[in-house]
Amino acid sequence: MEVKVVSSEKELNDAYLVRKTVFVEEQNVPEEEEIDQHEAEAVHFVLYDGSSPGGAGRFRVIDGIGKVERICVLKGQRNTGAGKALMNRIEDYAKANGITSLKLNAQTQAIPFYAKLGYETVSEEFLDAGIPHKTMKKSLK
């Protein structure tokens, strides 16, 4: 299992393929909401198991805080450590770029996963693309 910072069109397309499979096909998020106006400014990550993409995510910096977004893992890769590997790589990238605090909007069903990684819930529940979420934060200091 390897998590790469996307550096080619193929890798970006692989990340989009995973996101489309998980969010659009599995969770019925409208495709026009899934691929949004922030793609060009984001740093994208793709997880490979061999040559096949199995996970994806993106990262942006907003007002000095790292925002982790669009974290997803294909069904066949879940419960294998793929999600943790993806998050660890994004956190390492953030630290290497001087970011000391991260936030993300977690689907409520994923809150226990992020809590195990040290994220704390900091908001009430809200809907994003019709799915319940809560904002979570983590200090990297």
N, C-alpha and C positions, 0 to 999 in steps of 0.2 A: 504494500500500500504506500503510495507516494502522493503528497499534496504539493501541487505546483502553483506558483504565482503565474497567472496566464501571461504568456509572452508571444503568442501566435494566434492567427485567426482560427486555426484548427482547435486550439485549446479553448478559445472563447466560445466557439460553436459547441464544443463538448460540454462546457459549463451551461450554456443555454439549453442544450438537449436535456440535461439532468433536471434543470429548473422547470422546463416545460413539462417533463414527465411527472414530476412530483406535484408542482403547484397547479398547472393547468389541467392535466389529465386526471390525477388522483383527487385533488382538492377543489377542482372546478373554479379556480381563480381565472377571471377573464384574461386572455393573453395580453390585451392592451394594458392591463394593470400590472402584470408580471414583468414585462420588459418595459422599462419606463425611461423618463428623461434623465435619470442619474447614471445610466450605464457608462457613458463616455468618461465621466469623472471618477468612477469607481475603480478600485483595484480588484480584479477578479481572481478567484482561486478555483482549482479543479482537482478533485481527488481521483487518482487512477488506481485500479487493482489490475495489475498487468497493463495491458494496452486499453482496457475499457474504462470509460469514465463512470464513477460511481457516486460522486458527491460534488457539491459546488457551494460557493458562497461569494459574497463581495464585501468590500470594506471601503468606507469613506471617512474623511475627517470633517466634522462639522463643529465650528467654534472650538477647536482644540481637543475635542472628544472624539474618539474612534467609534464609528457606528458600524456594527456587524449586521449584515443584512443577507437575506435570501439563502440562509443555510438550509441545505437539503441533502438527503442521502437516498439513493434508490432502494426500493424494498429489499432486494437481494443483498444489500450491503449493511442494512440496519442491524444493530446489536452485534457488530463485529469490531467496534472501536473506530469505525470510519468517521463518525460525527466528532468524536473527541480528537482524532488526528487532524481533522479539518479546523476545528476551533483552536487547537494548540498552534497550528501553523499561522493562522490569522493573528493570534495573540503575539507570537514571536515576531511577526512582521510589524505589528503595531509598536512593540517595545523597541525594535531596531530603528524605528522612525520617530522615536521620542514621545510616543503617546503613552500617557500614564493612567488613562481612564477609558473604559469602554462602556457602550450601552447597546442594547438590542431590544427589539420588540418580539417577544416570544409568544408563539401560539401557546395557549394555556396548557394543552396536552404535553408540550415540550418543556414546561417550567422545571420539572424534576431533573431533567437532563442538564439544563443550564445551571441549576442550583448546585449540582454535584461538581461543576466546574468553577464554583465560587461566585456566581452571579446572584445578586439579591434583587428581589422584586421591589420596585419603587413607584408603582402606579396602580390605579384601579384598573379593572378590566375594560377594554374597549374593542370595537370591531374594526378589523382591517380586511378588506376584500370579503366581508361577511363572516370572518373567522375571529373568535375571541382571542385577544392578546393581552399581555401585560408587559410594561417596560421593565427591563432589568439592567443593573449596572454592576461593574466590577472594577476595582482598582488594580492596576498593574504595578504599583509601587512596591 
